Amino acid sequence: MSVLEIFKKICQLPHCSHEAHALKNHLIQEAKLCGYEVSVDAYDNILCAHPKAKLILQSHYDMVCIGEAPNLELYEEEGYLKAKNSSLGADNGIGIAMMLSLMRKNKCISCLFTANEEVGLIGAQNLSLPIKESLMLNLDTEEEGFVYIGCAGGTDVICTQPLRRSEIDEAVHSYHIIIDNLPGGHSGVDIHKSIPSALKELAAFLVHIPHYLISFEGGERRNSISKRASAVISVPEGVILDEKVGSLEIRALKDVHTQMIDKGHKISEMIHAFAQGVRSMDTKLNIVQNSINLALVHMDEDQIKISLSARSMDNEELLRLVDETMCFFKAFDFEVKSEGSYPAWKPEPNDFAYAVQTVCQKHFEKADFMAIHAGLECAILKSYAPHLDIASIGPNIYNPHSSRESVEITSVNKVYTALEEIVEKFSD
């Protein structure tokens, strides 16, 4: 069975973050059938150990579920595998499929499958399984031909404020404003691609019209660039809005909303003013150094909650970015906290990385060292097992964490061929 066929079987098993029990059980069953010693810790991490292995492969087995996921309808188009109206889960399902394929061939490797990576690297953060191997190859990067030796650290920033409402003291009519057709994307690897944020687009419209804010909602995941947002507003009777403004759909409401959020216009202004996206670049590696994504806005009857994801290739710079963000929202009288922090993996080549690069140079036009502006579990696993030398490779995966996610089929095959050679190089 090919890697792609194994991946398609994985796609039949629900494995959204926090809901990957079916895939967990499948991985355990497969590993035992292949003769590996299987251990599972309290956070659902799975270690499949070979007694003579020097090399351990590592991938996470949860996926970001967007659109109709986890009900995946796969199709191929012009050499790419995609899922209809949903994320695909090639991140990191392709890595899982490669590991299963190698275990089925009884290769002298160990395999570590980590849980709930997409919601704060929870599995890796709480790992309690013994790693005896000296070398680790992570399979969670998304551009063939590069050997990754570094990644961004990250912290989520959560901002809350009580909502108070009062009666509008003039005649008004109400509108529902919706933006629901933006591309979305990964808040790390796609943050430099000028992908518009639905939350920012909506706020940019609202600040230029007189309005009373009734509600404001949007975003899908903390680690995704928002593709949808909506607001209900009331406007003075003389203000008439068009049915369509750019990507915004504007619907006049029959029911008039007269209970406004006190100083609601400040919420629109705050979101509009926040500097979303890339903050600085690493010119040596030509990657993003620091970024922040305003991911989610949620309101209920009592409060507004705003969630952001900050990333940096440097731990000290990450602390400063988080501090700046917290100060910004404090200035608008929000209560703020940080959570879900994970460290950066500082780019430093090691002998293992050079060996992986040598193999990759046989299979790809370029095999440069690279770092990724996204969270990889490598940094956490290096802290957990300091004796490890770590590198990371992967196939071409486009638009992860979005309904446009796709994986290049020929790239999967090329990376797997290189992976097999790496495994042979470090097998007894």
Phi, psi and chi 1 to 4 in degrees:
 res  aa     phi    psi   chi1   chi2   chi3   chi4
   1 MET       -  129.0 -173.3  178.0  -71.6      -
   2 SER   -73.6  165.5   70.1      -      -      -
   3 VAL   -57.4  -42.5  169.0      -      -      -
   4 LEU   -65.8  -37.9 -150.8   61.0      -      -
   5 GLU   -67.0  -38.9  -71.0  170.9  -29.8      -
   6 ILE   -63.4  -42.4  -65.3  171.8      -      -
   7 PHE   -61.6  -42.3  173.9   68.6      -      -
   8 LYS   -62.3  -35.2  -71.1  178.2  179.6  179.1
   9 LYS   -67.0  -40.4 -174.7  173.7 -178.6  179.4
  10 ILE   -58.1  -39.6  -71.5  170.2      -      -
  11 CYS   -64.4  -18.4  -70.8      -      -      -
  12 GLN   -78.6  -12.0  -62.4  172.2   12.7      -
  13 LEU  -103.5  123.9  -58.1  171.8      -      -
  14 PRO   -58.1  131.1  -21.3   32.4      -      -
  15 HIS  -150.6   42.6   55.5  -73.7      -      -
  16 CYS   -62.5  155.4  -54.8      -      -      -
  17 SER   -52.4  137.5  -60.5      -      -      -
  18 HIS    71.2   -4.1  -64.1  -56.0      -      -
  19 GLU  -134.4   40.8  -61.5  175.0   -6.6      -
  20 ALA  -108.0   28.5      -      -      -      -
  21 HIS   -64.8  -36.3  -55.2  -65.3      -      -
  22 ALA   -64.2  -44.7      -      -      -      -
  23 LEU   -69.3  -37.7 -178.3   52.5      -      -
  24 LYS   -55.6  -49.2  170.0 -168.3  166.5 -175.2
  25 ASN   -65.1  -36.5  -67.2  -25.4      -      -
  26 HIS   -63.8  -43.9  175.2   72.5      -      -
  27 LEU   -63.4  -42.6  -66.3  173.3      -      -
  28 ILE   -62.2  -45.5  -66.9  170.1      -      -
  29 GLN   -63.3  -44.7 -178.2 -178.8   23.4      -
  30 GLU   -61.5  -45.5  -76.7  -79.9  -44.8      -
  31 ALA   -63.1  -40.9      -      -      -      -
  32 LYS   -66.1  -39.6  -72.0 -178.5  177.3  178.8
  33 LEU   -63.7  -29.7  -72.8  173.1      -      -
  34 CYS   -84.8   -3.2  -67.6      -      -      -
  35 GLY    90.4   14.7      -      -      -      -
  36 TYR   -88.1  150.6  -71.5   79.9      -      -
  37 GLU   -82.3  120.1 -177.5  179.5  -21.1      -
  38 VAL  -107.4  130.7  179.1      -      -      -
  39 SER  -128.9  144.0  -56.5      -      -      -
  40 VAL  -131.2  133.2 -177.0      -      -      -
  41 ASP   -98.3 -176.9   67.7   15.2      -      -
  42 ALA   -67.7  -16.1      -      -      -      -
  43 TYR  -106.0   20.1  -76.7   83.2      -      -
  44 ASP    70.0   16.7  -68.2  -28.3      -      -
  45 ASN   -73.0  144.5  -60.8  -58.6      -      -
  46 ILE  -123.1  123.7  -52.8  164.1      -      -
  47 LEU  -111.1  123.0  176.0   61.8      -      -
  48 CYS  -112.5  103.7  -52.2      -      -      -
  49 ALA  -103.1  138.8      -      -      -      -
  50 HIS  -107.9  130.3 -171.6  -67.5      -      -
  51 PRO   -63.0  -22.8   20.8  -32.9      -      -
  52 LYS  -107.2    6.8  -64.5 -177.9  179.7 -179.5
  53 ALA   -70.8  136.2      -      -      -      -
  54 LYS   -98.4  -24.6  -61.4  176.1 -176.6  176.6
  55 LEU  -113.7  133.0  173.0   64.9      -      -
  56 ILE  -118.1  130.8 -177.9  168.2      -      -
  57 LEU   -94.0  148.5  -55.4 -177.6      -      -
  58 GLN  -142.5  133.3 -175.0  -94.3  -40.0      -
  59 SER  -148.8  159.7  -65.5      -      -      -
  60 HIS   -98.5  149.8   65.7   84.9      -      -
  61 TYR  -111.2    9.5   66.2   92.7      -      -
  62 ASP   -97.7  161.8   64.2  -43.7      -      -
  63 MET  -131.8  157.3   67.5  172.9  -75.6      -
  64 VAL   -80.0  121.5  170.5      -      -      -
  65 CYS   -99.4  111.2  -73.7      -      -      -
  66 ILE  -119.7  146.0  -61.4  -68.3      -      -
  67 GLY    68.9 -128.3      -      -      -      -
  68 GLU   -85.4   -1.3  -63.6  178.9   12.9      -
  69 ALA   -60.0  144.3      -      -      -      -
  70 PRO   -88.9    9.1   35.0  -37.5      -      -
  71 ASN   -83.6   89.7  -59.8  -47.3      -      -
  72 LEU   -93.8  126.9  -56.9 -179.6      -      -
  73 GLU  -110.6  101.4 -177.5 -179.9  -20.1      -
  74 LEU   -83.7  148.1  -54.8 -175.1      -      -
  75 TYR  -153.9  155.5   67.1   98.2      -      -
  76 GLU  -105.5  140.1  -65.8 -177.6   19.7      -
  77 GLU  -146.9  115.7 -177.1  177.7   68.7      -
  78 GLU    51.2   43.4  -61.8  179.9  -12.2      -
  79 GLY    87.4    8.6      -      -      -      -
  80 TYR  -123.0  144.7  -65.4   86.3      -      -
  81 LEU   -97.7  131.8 -175.5   64.9      -      -
  82 LYS  -137.1  172.1  -56.2  178.0 -179.5 -179.6
  83 ALA  -124.2  135.6      -      -      -      -
  84 LYS   -69.5  120.1 -173.9  176.3 -179.8 -179.7
  85 ASN    57.2   32.3  -60.7  -36.6      -      -
  86 SER  -161.7  164.7   70.5      -      -      -
  87 SER   -64.3  157.0   49.3      -      -      -
  88 LEU   -97.5  -34.8  174.0   63.5      -      -
  89 GLY    82.1   15.8      -      -      -      -
  90 ALA   -60.0  -31.0      -      -      -      -
  91 ASP   -87.7   98.1  169.1   18.1      -      -
  92 ASN  -123.0   27.0 -166.7 -153.4      -      -
  93 GLY   -63.3  -30.7      -      -      -      -
  94 ILE   -64.7  -41.4  -68.4  -66.7      -      -
  95 GLY   -61.0  -41.7      -      -      -      -
  96 ILE   -60.2  -44.5  -64.2  -65.6      -      -
  97 ALA   -63.7  -39.5      -      -      -      -
  98 MET   -63.7  -40.8  -70.0 -177.9  179.7      -
  99 MET   -66.3  -42.5  -68.7  160.5   68.5      -
 100 LEU   -61.9  -41.2  -75.0  174.8      -      -
 101 SER   -60.1  -43.5  178.7      -      -      -
 102 LEU   -68.7  -37.5  -69.1  166.5      -      -
 103 MET   -64.8  -37.6  -74.9 -161.4  -62.3      -
 104 ARG   -64.0  -23.0  -72.1  178.7  175.3 -176.0
 105 LYS   -92.3    7.4  -64.6  177.1 -179.3  179.4
 106 ASN    56.9   41.2  -60.7  118.6      -      -
 107 LYS   -71.8  152.9  -64.1  -63.7 -176.3 -179.9
 108 CYS   -82.8   71.8 -176.3      -      -      -
 109 ILE  -138.3  161.0   53.5  168.0      -      -
 110 SER  -108.5  159.8  -65.2      -      -      -
 111 CYS  -134.3  132.2  -68.9      -      -      -
 112 LEU  -116.3  117.2  175.5   62.3      -      -
 113 PHE  -105.3  114.0  -57.5   97.4      -      -
 114 THR   -99.9  152.5   47.8      -      -      -
 115 ALA  -104.2  149.3      -      -      -      -
 116 ASN    53.3   43.4  -65.0  -44.0      -      -
 117 GLU   -67.7  -36.9 -174.1  -93.4   -3.2      -
 118 GLU   -74.2   -5.6  -61.7  -70.6   10.0      -
 119 VAL  -122.6   39.2  -75.2      -      -      -
 120 GLY   111.5   21.2      -      -      -      -
 121 LEU    50.8   42.9  -60.6   93.1      -      -
 122 ILE   -62.9  -44.6  -66.2  173.1      -      -
 123 GLY   -60.0  -51.3      -      -      -      -
 124 ALA   -62.9  -37.9      -      -      -      -
 125 GLN   -62.0  -26.7  -64.1  -93.7   29.7      -
 126 ASN  -119.6   22.2  -64.0  -81.0      -      -
 127 LEU   -60.2  136.5 -177.6   66.5      -      -
 128 SER  -140.7   45.7   59.3      -      -      -
 129 LEU  -118.7  143.9  -62.4  169.6      -      -
 130 PRO   -76.6  125.0   27.6  -33.8      -      -
 131 ILE  -106.8  107.4  -62.5  177.5      -      -
 132 LYS   -97.2  -18.1  -60.4  177.2 -178.5  178.0
 133 GLU   -68.7  158.7  -61.7   74.0   12.8      -
 134 SER   -99.7  -15.1   58.5      -      -      -
 135 LEU  -127.7  139.7  -50.6  172.1      -      -
 136 MET  -130.9  133.0  174.1  176.5  -77.1      -
 137 LEU  -117.1  112.9 -172.4   63.3      -      -
 138 ASN   -83.5  142.8  168.8  -82.4      -      -
 139 LEU  -119.0   39.0  -58.8  176.2      -      -
 140 ASP  -117.0   19.0 -169.2   21.8      -      -
 141 THR  -100.8  167.9   45.9      -      -      -
 142 GLU  -133.2   31.9  -65.1  153.5   -0.6      -
 143 GLU  -149.5  113.3 -170.5  172.2    3.6      -
 144 GLU   -65.5  153.3   70.4  167.1   36.0      -
 145 GLY    87.9   -6.2      -      -      -      -
 146 PHE  -109.9  144.2  -72.1  102.0      -      -
 147 VAL  -106.8  113.4  178.0      -      -      -
 148 TYR   -87.1  132.7  -76.0   81.0      -      -
 149 ILE  -131.1   17.0   55.9  169.6      -      -
 150 GLY  -167.1  157.4      -      -      -      -
 151 CYS  -151.7  165.5   71.9      -      -      -
 152 ALA   -76.7  149.8      -      -      -      -
 153 GLY   -91.9  166.3      -      -      -      -
 154 GLY  -151.4  158.0      -      -      -      -
 155 THR  -146.9  136.9  -60.5      -      -      -
 156 ASP   -89.6  141.4  -66.8  -26.7      -      -
 157 VAL  -116.4  126.3  178.4      -      -      -
 158 ILE  -116.3  126.2  -47.7  -59.2      -      -
 159 CYS  -123.5  129.8  -47.4      -      -      -
 160 THR  -132.5  153.2   57.0      -      -      -
 161 GLN  -153.9  135.4 -175.4 -177.0   90.9      -
 162 PRO   -63.1  145.1  -19.2   31.1      -      -
 163 LEU  -102.4  134.0  -73.0 -179.3      -      -
 164 ARG  -121.1  140.1  -63.5  178.7  177.7   83.1
 165 ARG  -123.2  151.4  -59.7  177.6 -174.6  -89.2
 166 SER  -146.8  167.9   59.1      -      -      -
 167 GLU   -78.6  135.2 -166.4   74.7   19.0      -
 168 ILE   -72.5  133.6  -60.6  171.6      -      -
 169 ASP  -101.8   26.6   60.9    1.0      -      -
 170 GLU  -146.7  165.7   64.1  174.0  -43.2      -
 171 ALA   -69.8  132.4      -      -      -      -
 172 VAL  -139.4  166.7  -66.1      -      -      -
 173 HIS  -132.1  163.2   54.8  -81.5      -      -
 174 SER  -121.2  152.9  -57.2      -      -      -
 175 TYR  -134.7  150.1  -70.4   95.9      -      -
 176 HIS  -109.1  120.3 -172.1 -163.9      -      -
 177 ILE  -110.3  127.1  -54.0  173.3      -      -
 178 ILE  -130.2  135.9  -56.5  165.0      -      -
 179 ILE  -128.7  120.1 -178.3  167.8      -      -
 180 ASP  -144.3   19.0 -166.1   25.6      -      -
 181 ASN  -131.7   23.5   58.1   -9.3      -      -
 182 LEU   -83.2  158.7  -64.2 -173.5      -      -
 183 PRO   -70.4  -29.3   21.4  -32.9      -      -
 184 GLY    67.9 -175.0      -      -      -      -
 185 GLY   158.4  176.0      -      -      -      -
 186 HIS   -75.0  131.4 -170.1  -67.3      -      -
 187 SER   -74.4   -4.1   63.9      -      -      -
 188 GLY  -106.0  -70.4      -      -      -      -
 189 VAL   -70.8  -18.4  -63.1      -      -      -
 190 ASP  -105.3    2.2  -67.5  -30.6      -      -
 191 ILE   -66.9  -21.2 -160.8   69.5      -      -
 192 HIS   -92.1    3.2   63.5  -67.1      -      -
 193 LYS   -93.9   13.6  -64.3  179.9 -179.9  178.5
 194 SER    57.8   33.1  -60.6      -      -      -
 195 ILE   -74.9  124.5  -63.7  172.0      -      -
 196 PRO   -69.4  145.0   24.2  -32.7      -      -
 197 SER   -93.5  126.4  158.0      -      -      -
 198 ALA   -60.2  -38.2      -      -      -      -
 199 LEU   -63.3  -42.7  -66.3  166.4      -      -
 200 LYS   -69.5  -39.2  -66.8  -76.9  -67.8  178.9
 201 GLU   -63.5  -41.9  -65.9  -65.0  -54.0      -
 202 LEU   -65.5  -45.6  178.7   55.6      -      -
 203 ALA   -63.6  -38.4      -      -      -      -
 204 ALA   -61.5  -32.7      -      -      -      -
 205 PHE   -73.6  -45.6  172.5   75.3      -      -
 206 LEU   -64.3  -35.7  -69.2  178.2      -      -
 207 VAL   -67.5  -14.0  -63.8      -      -      -
 208 HIS  -103.2    8.9  -67.1  -67.3      -      -
 209 ILE  -129.4  146.6   61.0  170.9      -      -
 210 PRO   -69.4  127.6   25.0  -32.6      -      -
 211 HIS  -155.6  156.6   69.4  -79.5      -      -
 212 TYR  -109.3  123.9  -60.0   99.7      -      -
 213 LEU   -83.7  127.3 -171.8   64.7      -      -
 214 ILE  -101.5  -42.4  -49.5  -57.7      -      -
 215 SER  -157.6  156.5   67.8      -      -      -
 216 PHE  -149.7  121.4 -168.1  120.2      -      -
 217 GLU  -140.1  154.6  -66.2  -93.1   -7.9      -
 218 GLY   169.0  168.9      -      -      -      -
 219 GLY    95.2  161.4      -      -      -      -
 220 GLU  -119.3  -50.2  -64.7   75.4   46.6      -
 221 ARG  -141.0  156.8  -60.6  -74.5 -170.6  -80.4
 222 ARG   -64.9  -27.9  -73.2 -170.2 -167.9  177.9
 223 ASN  -103.1   23.2   53.6    5.7      -      -
 224 SER  -124.9  145.0  -63.0      -      -      -
 225 ILE   -74.0  128.8  -59.8  168.0      -      -
 226 SER   -63.9  133.6   60.1      -      -      -
 227 LYS  -107.2  -12.7   62.8  178.2  -65.8 -176.2
 228 ARG  -138.3  150.1   59.2  158.2  -65.4  -81.9
 229 ALA  -162.0  157.7      -      -      -      -
 230 SER  -152.4  156.0   65.9      -      -      -
 231 ALA  -145.7  148.7      -      -      -      -
 232 VAL  -111.6  127.5  174.4      -      -      -
 233 ILE  -132.2  157.4   63.1  170.2      -      -
 234 SER  -117.0  143.5  -67.4      -      -      -
 235 VAL  -129.9  154.3  -60.5      -      -      -
 236 PRO   -55.4  150.3  -25.6   34.8      -      -
 237 GLU   -54.2  -31.2  -81.5 -163.0  -22.6      -
 238 GLY   -78.8   -6.7      -      -      -      -
 239 VAL   -93.5  121.6  177.4      -      -      -
 240 ILE  -118.9  129.6  -56.0  -61.9      -      -
 241 LEU  -106.1  144.5  -57.6 -178.1      -      -
 242 ASP   -68.1  157.9  -65.5  -27.1      -      -
 243 GLU   -74.1  -20.9  -67.5 -177.5   -4.2      -
 244 LYS  -143.0  127.3 -171.8   80.4  172.9  175.8
 245 VAL  -134.4  104.8  177.8      -      -      -
 246 GLY    59.4 -123.2      -      -      -      -
 247 SER   -88.2    0.4  -61.2      -      -      -
 248 LEU   -89.8  133.2  -61.0  172.1      -      -
 249 GLU  -104.3  129.1 -179.9 -177.6  -13.0      -
 250 ILE  -120.6  118.6  -56.5  172.4      -      -
 251 ARG  -115.7  124.6  -57.0  172.0 -176.1  172.0
 252 ALA   -71.6  135.6      -      -      -      -
 253 LEU  -100.2  141.0  -61.9  175.7      -      -
 254 LYS   -70.4  -40.9  -67.6 -178.3  180.0  179.3
 255 ASP   -81.2  133.8  -65.3  -28.2      -      -
 256 VAL   -91.9  128.6  177.1      -      -      -
 257 HIS   -97.4  120.0  -68.2  -95.3      -      -
 258 THR  -115.0   -1.6   60.7      -      -      -
 259 GLN   -97.6   99.2  -75.2  -73.7  -42.6      -
 260 MET   -91.5  158.4   68.0  174.5 -179.4      -
 261 ILE   -77.9  125.6  -63.8  171.4      -      -
 262 ASP   -58.2  130.4  -71.1   -8.3      -      -
 263 LYS    55.9   35.5  -61.9 -178.3  179.9  179.3
 264 GLY   -63.2  -30.0      -      -      -      -
 265 HIS   -61.3  -26.3   64.1  -75.6      -      -
 266 LYS   -67.6  -31.4  -73.2  -67.2 -176.8 -176.6
 267 ILE   -66.1  -45.3  -66.2  172.7      -      -
 268 SER   -60.8  -44.0  -56.7      -      -      -
 269 GLU   -65.0  -38.7  -68.0  171.8   -0.8      -
 270 MET   -64.3  -48.1  176.2 -170.0   66.4      -
 271 ILE   -63.7  -40.6  -65.7  171.5      -      -
 272 HIS   -63.1  -38.1 -179.3   54.3      -      -
 273 ALA   -78.2  -22.2      -      -      -      -
 274 PHE   -66.6  134.6 -175.7   77.1      -      -
 275 ALA   -83.6   91.8      -      -      -      -
 276 GLN   -78.2  139.2  157.3   83.7    7.5      -
 277 GLY   106.6 -146.9      -      -      -      -
 278 VAL   -71.1  132.8  176.0      -      -      -
 279 ARG  -105.5  -32.5  -65.6  -70.2 -179.2   88.6
 280 SER  -160.1  161.4   63.4      -      -      -
 281 MET  -117.9  150.5  -63.9  -70.1  -64.4      -
 282 ASP   -93.2  105.4  179.9  -29.3      -      -
 283 THR   -73.3  -22.9   55.4      -      -      -
 284 LYS   -70.4  -46.3  -69.6 -177.9  179.9  179.4
 285 LEU   -93.8   -6.7  -68.4  174.8      -      -
 286 ASN    56.5   46.9 -166.5   30.6      -      -
 287 ILE  -132.1  166.5   59.5  170.8      -      -
 288 VAL   -67.1  133.6  177.3      -      -      -
 289 GLN   -90.8  -49.6  176.3   74.1    5.3      -
 290 ASN  -135.2  139.7  -61.5  -50.7      -      -
 291 SER  -154.3  162.8   73.3      -      -      -
 292 ILE  -147.0  141.2 -170.6  156.0      -      -
 293 ASN  -120.7  121.3  178.0   54.4      -      -
 294 LEU   -81.6  103.0 -162.3  160.1      -      -
 295 ALA   -95.7  -44.8      -      -      -      -
 296 LEU  -137.5  138.9  -63.6  164.5      -      -
 297 VAL  -128.5  125.3  175.5      -      -      -
 298 HIS  -134.4  136.2  175.1   70.8      -      -
 299 MET  -124.1  142.1  -71.5 -176.5  176.7      -
 300 ASP  -126.4 -164.8   57.3   26.9      -      -
 301 GLU   -65.5  -26.3  -73.1  -60.1  -46.4      -
 302 ASP  -107.4  -25.8  -59.6  -42.3      -      -
 303 GLN  -154.2  163.7   74.5  168.0    8.3      -
 304 ILE  -111.2  138.3  175.2  173.6      -      -
 305 LYS  -126.7  127.9  179.3  179.7  178.9 -179.1
 306 ILE  -120.7  129.4  -61.9  175.4      -      -
 307 SER  -118.0  134.0  -57.0      -      -      -
 308 LEU  -130.8  156.5  -53.1   95.9      -      -
 309 SER  -124.9  115.9  177.4      -      -      -
 310 ALA  -100.7  141.5      -      -      -      -
 311 ARG  -135.9  147.0  -58.6  178.4 -169.5  -95.2
 312 SER  -155.0  150.0  176.7      -      -      -
 313 MET   -82.0   -3.3  -55.6  -57.8  -65.4      -
 314 ASP  -132.6  131.1  179.2  -88.7      -      -
 315 ASN   -64.8  -38.1  -71.1  -37.6      -      -
 316 GLU   -67.9  -40.9  -69.5  -61.6  -39.9      -
 317 GLU   -67.6  -31.7  -67.9 -178.8   27.3      -
 318 LEU   -63.5  -42.9  176.9   61.7      -      -
 319 LEU   -60.0  -40.5  -69.7  173.3      -      -
 320 ARG   -68.1  -42.1  179.0  163.1 -176.4  168.6
 321 LEU   -61.4  -42.2  177.3   58.6      -      -
 322 VAL   -63.9  -42.9  169.1      -      -      -
 323 ASP   -62.5  -42.7 -173.1   56.4      -      -
 324 GLU   -61.7  -42.2  -70.0  172.2   -9.3      -
 325 THR   -65.4  -43.3  -57.6      -      -      -
 326 MET   -63.8  -39.9  -64.9  174.1   77.0      -
 327 CYS   -64.1  -38.3  -74.2      -      -      -
 328 PHE   -58.1  -49.0  177.3   89.2      -      -
 329 PHE   -76.6  -28.3  -75.4   94.3      -      -
 330 LYS   -61.4  -34.2  -76.0  179.2 -178.4  178.2
 331 ALA   -64.3  -19.9      -      -      -      -
 332 PHE  -102.0   20.2  -72.3   88.8      -      -
 333 ASP    67.8   30.9  -62.2  -36.9      -      -
 334 PHE   -91.0  148.5  -84.1   73.6      -      -
 335 GLU   -85.4  135.7  -66.3 -176.0    6.5      -
 336 VAL  -129.3  150.9  -62.1      -      -      -
 337 LYS  -151.8  160.1   65.7  177.0 -177.6  178.1
 338 SER  -115.0  150.9   62.9      -      -      -
 339 GLU  -157.9  169.4   63.1 -177.6   32.3      -
 340 GLY    65.3   32.5      -      -      -      -
 341 SER   -73.8  144.7  -65.1      -      -      -
 342 TYR  -143.8  148.6   52.6   91.4      -      -
 343 PRO   -81.0  162.2   29.9  -36.1      -      -
 344 ALA   -78.6  153.6      -      -      -      -
 345 TRP  -106.7  101.6  175.1   27.6      -      -
 346 LYS   -65.6  127.9 -174.3  177.5  179.7 -179.7
 347 PRO   -63.6  113.7  -21.1   32.6      -      -
 348 GLU  -146.6  109.2  -70.4  179.3  -19.1      -
 349 PRO   -62.3  144.4  -17.7   29.8      -      -
 350 ASN  -129.2  175.1   52.2   58.2      -      -
 351 ASP   -58.8  -38.2  -70.4  -17.0      -      -
 352 PHE   -64.4  -43.5  175.6   56.3      -      -
 353 ALA   -61.5  -40.0      -      -      -      -
 354 TYR   -64.0  -38.4  -78.6  116.1      -      -
 355 ALA   -66.4  -41.1      -      -      -      -
 356 VAL   -63.1  -41.8  171.1      -      -      -
 357 GLN   -60.6  -42.3 -177.5 -174.0   45.7      -
 358 THR   -59.4  -41.8  -61.6      -      -      -
 359 VAL   -66.1  -45.4  173.0      -      -      -
 360 CYS   -63.9  -30.6  -71.9      -      -      -
 361 GLN   -64.0  -20.7  -74.7  169.8  -19.5      -
 362 LYS   -77.0  -21.5  -60.5  178.2 -175.4  178.5
 363 HIS  -113.5  -15.6  -60.6  -85.9      -      -
 364 PHE  -131.6  151.2  -53.9  101.8      -      -
 365 GLU   -60.0  -36.8  -68.5 -177.0    8.7      -
 366 LYS  -133.7  147.6   54.6 -177.2  178.4  179.4
 367 ALA  -141.5   55.1      -      -      -      -
 368 ASP   -74.3  156.6  -62.8  -26.1      -      -
 369 PHE   -73.6  145.7  -71.0  129.8      -      -
 370 MET  -151.3  160.6 -179.9   54.9   71.7      -
 371 ALA  -124.3  156.3      -      -      -      -
 372 ILE  -116.7  138.4 -173.8  171.6      -      -
 373 HIS   -88.0   63.0 -168.3   69.4      -      -
 374 ALA  -157.8  163.9      -      -      -      -
 375 GLY   -81.1  121.1      -      -      -      -
 376 LEU  -110.0  151.9  -69.3  178.1      -      -
 377 GLU   -72.6   -7.6  -67.7  157.7  -58.9      -
 378 CYS   -56.1  -42.2  -59.1      -      -      -
 379 ALA   -62.6  -43.1      -      -      -      -
 380 ILE   -67.7  -42.4  -61.7  167.7      -      -
 381 LEU   -68.5  -32.1  -64.2  171.2      -      -
 382 LYS   -65.3  -39.2  179.1   66.3  174.9  176.6
 383 SER   -68.2  -37.0  -62.5      -      -      -
 384 TYR   -70.2  -38.9  177.3   78.1      -      -
 385 ALA  -131.4   80.3      -      -      -      -
 386 PRO   -59.3  -19.3  -21.9   33.3      -      -
 387 HIS   -73.8  -10.9   66.0  -81.0      -      -
 388 LEU   -75.5  138.0  -76.3  171.9      -      -
 389 ASP   -98.4  131.9  -76.0  -19.9      -      -
 390 ILE  -127.9  143.4  -54.8  178.1      -      -
 391 ALA  -144.5  169.9      -      -      -      -
 392 SER  -144.0  139.0  179.4      -      -      -
 393 ILE  -137.4  166.9   61.1  172.7      -      -
 394 GLY  -175.7  168.2      -      -      -      -
 395 PRO   -85.3  176.7   34.2  -36.4      -      -
 396 ASN   -74.2  110.0  -70.5  -29.5      -      -
 397 ILE  -119.2  128.8  -61.8  173.2      -      -
 398 TYR  -113.8  141.2  -60.4   96.9      -      -
 399 ASN    55.4   46.7  -55.1  -55.1      -      -
 400 PRO   -61.9  159.6   25.4  -34.4      -      -
 401 HIS    65.2   26.7  -61.3 -167.6      -      -
 402 SER  -147.8  166.7   79.4      -      -      -
 403 SER   -74.8   -2.2   57.7      -      -      -
 404 ARG   -99.4    7.9  -61.4  176.6  -63.5  126.0
 405 GLU   -59.1  137.2 -176.8 -179.2    0.7      -
 406 SER  -149.4  159.2   65.3      -      -      -
 407 VAL  -130.3  137.2   61.3      -      -      -
 408 GLU   -79.9  121.8 -174.2  178.4    7.9      -
 409 ILE   -65.1  -45.5  -66.3  169.7      -      -
 410 THR   -63.5  -32.2   57.6      -      -      -
 411 SER   -66.5  -39.6  179.9      -      -      -
 412 VAL   -57.7  -46.0  171.8      -      -      -
 413 ASN   -65.5  -40.8  -62.9  -29.3      -      -
 414 LYS   -66.3  -44.2  -71.9  168.2   64.6  177.6
 415 VAL   -66.4  -37.9  170.2      -      -      -
 416 TYR   -65.7  -38.0 -176.8   67.7      -      -
 417 THR   -61.6  -44.2  -60.5      -      -      -
 418 ALA   -64.3  -40.0      -      -      -      -
 419 LEU   -62.0  -42.6  175.4   59.1      -      -
 420 GLU   -59.5  -38.8  -75.7 -168.9  -61.1      -
 421 GLU   -68.4  -39.0 -172.6  171.2  -25.8      -
 422 ILE   -62.1  -43.7  -66.6  166.3      -      -
 423 VAL   -61.0  -44.6  166.7      -      -      -
 424 GLU   -62.6  -37.6  -71.0  -59.6  -38.3      -
 425 LYS   -62.6  -33.0 -173.5  178.4 -177.7   68.8
 426 PHE  -112.1   21.6  -67.8   99.7      -      -
 427 SER  -101.4  149.6  -63.9      -      -      -
 428 ASP   -67.4      -  -74.9  -25.5      -      -
